[in-house]
Amino acid sequence: MQINREDVVQAALVLERWCFNESCTRCPFWYEMDGHNYCAVSTKGAPLSWNLEEFLRTRGLNHD
């Protein structure tokens, strides 16, 4: 199976939407270690704060 750029974009958008619509405790990327909860996808905030949809909607345009 060949994965292309559009596949990655769609996967990122699905992940971000998951963060908006589901509880983190039900997310497959959420885990607990040493009594703390973590998102396995990001160490700098959940994908909820990435604003991917806004950025990817205008992909291909020059972003300063």
VMD Tcl script that draws the C-alpha trace (Angstrom):
set ca {
  {0.00 0.00 0.00}
  {1.38 3.36 -1.03}
  {0.57 6.25 1.29}
  {0.50 9.66 -0.33}
  {0.37 13.19 1.03}
  {-3.44 13.35 0.85}
  {-3.72 10.18 2.95}
  {-1.59 11.80 5.66}
  {-3.66 14.99 5.52}
  {-6.91 13.07 5.88}
  {-5.51 11.02 8.79}
  {-4.41 14.21 10.59}
  {-7.84 15.76 10.14}
  {-9.56 12.63 11.45}
  {-7.30 12.67 14.52}
  {-7.97 16.35 15.17}
  {-11.74 15.81 14.83}
  {-11.49 12.89 17.27}
  {-10.01 15.29 19.83}
  {-12.92 17.69 19.38}
  {-15.66 15.07 19.55}
  {-14.46 12.28 21.86}
  {-13.16 11.96 25.36}
  {-9.37 11.66 25.56}
  {-9.74 8.64 27.79}
  {-11.38 6.78 24.88}
  {-8.71 7.83 22.37}
  {-6.36 5.06 21.16}
  {-3.40 7.45 21.56}
  {-4.12 8.31 25.19}
  {-2.20 6.48 27.89}
  {-1.34 6.66 31.56}
  {2.17 6.35 32.95}
  {3.32 6.90 36.52}
  {-0.09 8.28 37.45}
  {-0.10 10.92 34.69}
  {-2.10 11.00 31.46}
  {-0.40 11.59 28.13}
  {-1.24 11.97 24.45}
  {1.05 9.66 22.48}
  {0.77 11.86 19.40}
  {2.08 15.09 20.91}
  {4.21 16.26 23.79}
  {3.25 19.92 23.26}
  {-0.52 19.70 23.51}
  {-3.22 17.51 22.13}
  {-4.00 17.61 18.41}
  {-7.00 19.68 19.44}
  {-4.68 22.71 19.69}
  {-2.92 22.14 16.37}
  {-5.55 23.95 14.25}
  {-4.82 21.56 11.40}
  {-8.08 22.02 9.59}
  {-7.54 25.76 9.19}
  {-3.95 25.25 7.99}
  {-4.67 22.31 5.69}
  {-7.70 23.96 4.12}
  {-5.27 26.49 2.64}
  {-2.40 24.07 1.97}
  {-0.36 24.96 -1.04}
  {-0.67 28.66 -0.25}
  {2.25 30.59 1.15}
  {2.11 30.57 4.98}
  {4.25 33.18 6.72}
}
mol new
graphics top color blue
foreach p $ca { graphics top sphere $p radius 0.5 }
foreach p [lrange $ca 0 end-1] q [lrange $ca 1 end] { graphics top cylinder $p $q radius 0.2 }
display resetview
